[in-house]
């Protein structure tokens, strides 16, 4: 490792002093190296909880032997999940069949909508999953997912009344290690383990990617405070998984707050762009680039990666690049796009679909009207346009044409899936929307746009900080003419 920065040396001192730490580590600031530095400064026994298996494996090669590196799921599996090994390997089956076995035998009418058995079955299984992500001890109304077109509080309350008894039956079914009708998932045993109030035997605990921690794991981690020194590390500005149950636990954590702000990924020009979005996200730290790394912000004809805001935007980008004759890779997205294309084909053929986003539409025309005229459906308009332009079969053919990243000319990804990744040159896709104009005007009589939302600023920050040497702002270039666009480092 390079000579520690002042911030890294300060973190090591605070760790040796035995304090609980919450370390804000900006993009590319060497958080794993810093944790390895902390671990090497003591002979005490530690545990490192990683976001996924790849990160845990990488960390294991960099930490001393006194630290065990595992995912939270692997920790829970060793303690309790192994009892359910037989059920984890059971064959997949459609949700409607599971629902039927749980007693869902007929459709239910809520408002103007008939909810088919299939829709109800999906909602039951998603309710259990959302409960597993939470720190709650019992299933309750807040775990029932909201369905498009059942928007009023009364409709959701009615839905919860229908769903919760079946969800409770599903959770009871999952407790049997030998047999059951509900397919057993890894999140199920993680939740069961958390409910036992586990004690993780270690002198200190590292929690990585803390800004994306589900409440269930946050609760387990915080409960170790009385017997272990706790260190959480992450980047609050990269907290972009709120829609999936994750929440940023760093800012409210009772610990000494530290920051790592020197990025070893890119030079000052890209750091300045990152800082513009950090200011808009109202995050209290700013990044410094490394002077010796060449970095520019400008147009790129052939980027290594194109980062989009949504799966739909990524699909449009894939179609465009394939039409131009490029070899294209798509980061972990082909399956989701194929599922959307199959759903569109069903609706166009006059059949209902079981896609969770589109279950309450009976035809393609109904979906077109919803996307065009209902404010809640605005996010589906690009999908409708894509299908109307190319047709579902062309989209499915494009998914089949995708190549592996190792042989591709360009990788397309959503910003969400690009987290933790980096490329020499990155272009931002066209689907990052400019804030709409308000009714107010500036001194020159031009309409004043709405402020940039906190959520959009965070996602933009993640996207722009994936570039090492050259960044093309592409679909985010509107920021240069936005009134907030000149916000820079504090």
N, C-alpha and C positions, 0 to 999 in steps of 0.2 A: 504494500500500500504506500501511496505518496505520503509525504510529511503531513501530519494532521493539520487542518486549518485551526484557527483560534476557536471557532465554534465547536469543532470536533473535540479539541483538547478540553474545552469548558464542559462539554457533555460527559467526557470521561471522568473529570474531577467530581462532577455532581453525582455520577453513578457510584464512584468509590466512596463518596460521603454517605451512601445508603439512601438517597432520596428517591421517591417515586418520580418518574419523569414522563412528560408528554412532549415528544419531539416533532415539531413541524419540519418536514424535510421537503423542500421544493423539488421540482422536476430535475433529475440528474445530479442531485447533490450528494450522492454516495451514502444513502441511508444504510444499506447492508454492510458496507465497509465500516461505517460508524458503529453499528451494533457489534461487528466483529472486534473492533477496537475495544469496546466496553467489555465484551466477554473475555478478551485476552488480558484485561487488567485485573482479573480476580481468579482465585482458585475455587470459588464457590460453584455449586451446581446450578445450571440454568436450563430453562425450556424456551424454545422459540416457536411461536405459533404462526404459521404462514397462511396466506390467502389460498394458495393452491399447491399441488404436488410438485410442480416444476420449481417454484420459488423455494420450497422446503429442501428439495434436492440440491439446488444451487447453494443455498445457505450452509447445508451440511458440509460442503467442501471448503467453506471459508471460516467456519467457527471452530474453536478448540473442542476437544473431545468431551470437555466438561458440560457442553451444551447439547441437548437433544433437540433436533429440528424436525418438527412434524406439522401437518395441517391439524386444524381443530377436529376435523372428521376422523383422522387417523388416531388421535388421542381418545376420542369418544369410542371408536371401534374397539380399541384395545381394552378399554374399561368395560364396555357393555354391548357394543354393536355386534361383536363376534357371535353372540348368542343367536343373532338373527341371520346368520350367514345363509342358511337354507332358503329363507324367504327372499333375501337379496338376489338370489340367482333364479328366482321363479320367472316363467315366461311373461312377456308383455301381453296385455290384453286391452281391448278398447274400453274407454271410460264408461260407455253406456252399459257394458256387461257388468262392470264393477258396481255401478249404480243399481242395476237390476238385483244383484246379489244382496245389496244393502236395503232393498225394499222400495226402490224408486220404480214404480210400475206404471205411472201415468203422467201426462203433462199437467202443468199448473198454469192458470191464467192470472197474470198480474197486470192491472191497467188494461191496455189494449193488446197486450202481447201474450201469446201462448208460449210457455217455456217447455220445450220438449224434454223427454227423459234424458236425452243425450246432453242437453244444455245444463240441466239440473245436476247430472252426474259430474260434469266438468267443474261446476261451481262448488260442489261438495269437496272434490279432491283439492281444488285451489284453496279452499277455506282451511283445510288441514295443513297445507304447505305454509300458508300465511301465519297460522298459529305456531308452526315450528320455527319460523323466523323471529317470532316475537319473544319477549321475556315474560309473557303472561303465563299464569299457572293453569288457566282453564280457557276452553273455547268460548268465544263471545262474539257479539254482533260485528265488532270492528274487524274481525278476521274474514268475514264474508266479502268476496270481491264485488266491486261495483261493475254492473254490466252496462254496456252501451245501450242507451234508449230506456233504461230504467233509472231516470235521473233524480226523481223527487225523493225526499226523506221517507215519505210514506211507502213508496214503492220498494225502497231498499229495506225498510223495516219488515215489509211483507215477505220479501225474498229471504231475509235472515230467519224469519219465523219458519219458513219452509225448509231451509238448508241446514240449520244448526242441529236438529235432532239426527239427521243422517250423518253429519260430520262427527257427532259424538259417537255414533255407532261405528263409523270408520276408525276413529281413534281407538276405541275399545278393541276392534278387530286387530289392529296393528300391535297390540300388546302381546299377542300369542307368538312365541318364537318359532313354533313348528308350522302352523298352517293358518291361512286366512284368505279372505277374498280380495283385499286391497293390496295392490302391488307395493312392496316395501321399498322405500328409498333411503338414501344415506342421511337426508335431513331428518328422517323420523328417529333414528337412533341418537342423533346429535341432541335432539330435543329431549328424548327420554333421559339421556345422560345428564343434561343440564338440570332437569327436574329433580335429580337425586341430590343436588347441592354438592357436586364433587369437589374434593380437595386435590389440587395438582401439586404433587410432591416436588418442590424445587425451592432453591434459595432466592432465585429471581426469575421473572417471566418477561419475555419480549413478545409484544403483539404487533405484527407487521400489517401494513395497509389498514391502519386503525380507522381511517375515515370511511371505510366501506364495511365496517363490522355490523353484522346483524345484531339487534338487541339481545338475542339469546346468548351469543358468545360474549358480548360486552358484560352481561350480567355475571357469567361464570368467571370471566377475567377479574372483574372488580371485587368479586367475593373472595379472592385469594389474598387481599390486601393485608390481612392480619398476620400471615405467616411468610409472605414472600414480597420482595421488592418488585414493583411493577413498572415496566417501561413500555409505553406505547409510542409507535412511530408511524407517521403517515403525512399526508398533505391535505389539509382541510379544503384547499382550493380544488382538489380532485375528487371531492365528495359528490359523485354523479350517479349514485345508485339508489337515491331516495325512493324512487318508484318501485324498487324491488324489496323494500323493507329495511334496507341499510340506513344508518344515520350517522352523522359525523359525531363521534363520541369524544373527540380530542379536546375541543374548546371548553367543554364543561367538566373535564376530568380533574379531580382534586390532586394536583401534582405540580412540580416545578416545570414551568413551560419554557422550552428551549427551541431554537430555530437553527436549521442548516440552510444557508442561502447561496452558497457558492456552487454554481452548476458546472460539472465537469463534462457535460454533454455538448454544450454549444458556446459560441462566442457572444460578445456584448450585443450585437444587432438583434439576435433572436431573444436574448434575455430582455431587451427593451420592449419587444413585442409582447412577451409573456407578462411583463410588468403592467402593461396597459390593461390587460384583462384581469390581472390580480387586483388592480385599483377598482375596476368595475364590479368585481365580485366582493369588494369590501373586505379583502383578506389583509391582515396586518403586516405581512412580510413582503419583501421584494427580492428578486434574484439578481445575482451578479454573474455575468458570463466569464468564461476563461479566455483571456486575451490571445493565447497561442492557438486557439481553434478558429480557423477561418469560418465566418458565418455571414450570410447575406439574406436580405429579404427582397424578393423580386420575382419576375416571371420565370417559370420553368417549362420548357417545351416537353421534356420527357421525365417526369418525376419518378422516383422509386416507389412512392406510395401516394394514393389519393384518399383523403379521410373525409367521410361524409357524416352527416348528423343522424340519419335514419337508415334502416335497412332498405327502405324504398329508394332513397337517394343513392345508396350504394348500388342497387340494382340498375338504376338509370345510368349510372356511371359505367358499370360493367357492360351494358348494352352498347353504349357509345364507343368504348374502347375496343370491344370485340369487332364492331362494325368498321373501325379504322385498321383492323388487322393486327392488333396487339395480342400477345399472350398474357392473359389476365389471371391473377389469383385473387380469391376473396377470403378474408380472414373469418373463419368459423361462421359463415353466413349462408352457405348454399342451401342448407336444410330448411332454414326459416323462410327463405325466398321461395323455395319450391312449394312449401306449405301454403304460402299466400297465393301463389299461382294456381295451385290445385283448388283452393277455396274460390278464386275468381272463376275458374272453369265450371265448378259446380253451380255457382249462382247464375252464370251466363246460360247454362243448360237448364235452368229452372228448378234446380235442386237446392235444398238448404245445405249449408256447410257446417262442419263441427269445429271450424277454426274459432278459438276462443274470442277473437276480436270481432268476428262477423256472424256469430251464431243467431242473432236476432233479425237478420235480413232474409227475406224470402225470395228476393230476386236481385239481379244486377242493377236493374232500373231503380229499385228502392235504395240501394247503396249509392248510386250516382246522385240521386236527389238529396240524400242525407249529407253527402260530402259537399254538395254545391250550396245547399240552403240552410243547413243546421250548423250554428257556430261550433257545437261540440264535435262535429265531424270534419272540421277543416283539415285536420292532420291526415285524413284519408284521401284528400284530393290528389296528391301526387301519385298515389297508388292507382286510383281510378284512371288518371291521365295515362299512366304507363301501360295499363291493361288495354285501355281504349286505343292507344297508339300501336302497340305491338301484338296484343293478344296473349292469352295465357301460354299457348304452345311455344311461342317464340321465347318467352321468359324461361320456360322449362328447358328449352334447347340451349339457351345461354348458360344456364346452370351446369348442363352437361359438358359445355365447352371449357369450363374453368380448368386451369392448370395448377400445379403445385407451386408454392412460393419460390422454391429453389430454381425453377426453370422459367418463371414468369418475367415478362418485361416490366410489369407494374403490379403492385398489390393494392387492391381496394379494400377498405375497412371502414367500419363506423368508428367514430372517436371513442365510443365506449369500449369496443373490442381492441382498440389500439393502446389501451392503458398498459404501461409497463414496457411498451415496445419503442423502438426508435429506428429511423432510416436516415441515410445521408441527405436525401432531398424529398421534401413533402409538399404536396399541393392540397389546399383545402377545397373540398367539393362545393357544388353550387347550392346545396340545400340548407345552408345556414341563413334563416330569414332575417332580413333587415327589420328593425322595429317599425311599427306602423306610425303614420303621422297622426298627431293630435289635432284638435281644432284651433290650437294657438299658433301664433306666428312670431317670428323674430323681428328684429328692427328692420331688416330688408324685405319683410313681407313674406318670407319663406315659411312653410309649415314646420313646426317644431316636432320632431319624432318623439315617441315614447322613450323612456329611459331603457337602457339595456338591462334585461332581467338578470338577477343573480345566477339563476340556473344556466342561462345561455352563456354568461361570462365564464363560468366554471368549465363548461364543455369546450368553449373556444380555447381556454387556457390549456386544457389537456391536449387539444388538437395541435396547437402551434408549437408546443414543447416536445413533439415527437421528432422534430427535424434537428439534425446535427449540423449540417453545413449550409443548406439553402432552404428557404421557406417561401412558398408562393401563397399569398393570402387568399387568392381565388374568391370563393363565396363569402369570405369575411372582409373583403376589401371595402365594403360600405362603411366600416368603422372609421376610415380616413376622413369621411365627410360628415360623420355623426358629431353633434355638439360635445358628447362625452369622449370623443376619440383622442383628444389631446391629453387625457388624464395619464400621467406617467408616474414613475416611482416617487414615493413620498420622501 
